[in-house]
Structure formats: structure tokens, C-alpha cells
Amino acid sequence: MFYNSILLPIDIAHPEHASSMFEKAKALLNEGGKMRVVYAIPDVPGFVNSELPGDYIKTATAKAKATLDEIVSNASVSVDTEILSGQAPRAILAAGEKMNADLIIVASHRPGLADYLLGSTAARLVRHAQCSVLVMR
């Protein structure tokens, strides 16, 4: 089965998963299909935001965009990149719906304690996505 629209949420803290995600996406993408790479920056609570420098969010977003663009350029693929805002699962699901994705490819890592208590991003995507989700280990 091939797909017309693939969303690749990449965690810039774990770029080692990106190359295998890109390879799988290229193998599954229809000719003329599109891929989009996203990264979600969590919202900062208002009480914390008031203590941060005025340009903190803008600077953090620019750094995340530069890192994401570097990951994409190292993979030698031509895709759109986008920095999302909000909790990763919710932001990724919204981006998938917005682009009418028919596949989300997400990397999974060994779960930590927080993942057991809250659930991992990959698990939430699998449970709530309106399209197919491929979880890569």
C-alpha cells in the first residue's frame, strides 16, 4: 500500500530515528505524494512565561526550526517543515488532520517512568489518529 500524504513528527531530542523514518516514508509514498516534517514545542504555562525573557519563545522556536531543518538536510529529502505549539500528541494529530495525512510515521523509544504514567506520544497517536500510524522501533 502506498500513501499520498505522510506526516513525520520528529523529536529533535532524538534525531537518530529520523533517517530510518525518512527511508520508510520514501518507500511508502506514492509518486507525487507529499511529506511534512513537524516538531511540537510544548506550551509554557502563563505563570512560567511571565518569568522568562520576552523573546524566549521566539528564540526557542527559531532554534527548534534550525535543528529540524538540519535534520532534514542531513537526510537529503525535500519536505516542508513546521514547528507546532502545544502538547505533542494533540499538536501532531491536528497537523495530520490539517494536511489530510493518510499515514503518520512516528519513532518510539524505550519508555521512561513518565511514559508509563502518562502514555507515550506514539501510543496516543495510535489510539486517536484518524489515519494509519506506523510506529518505528
Secondary structure, DSSP 8 states (H G I E B T S, - for coil): --EEEEEEE--TT-GGGHHHHHHHHHHHEEEEEEEEEEEEE----HHHHTTS-TTHHHHHHHHHHHHHHHHHHHTT---EEEEEES-HHHHHHHHHHHTT-SEEEEE-----HHHHHH--HHHHHHHH-SSEEEEE-
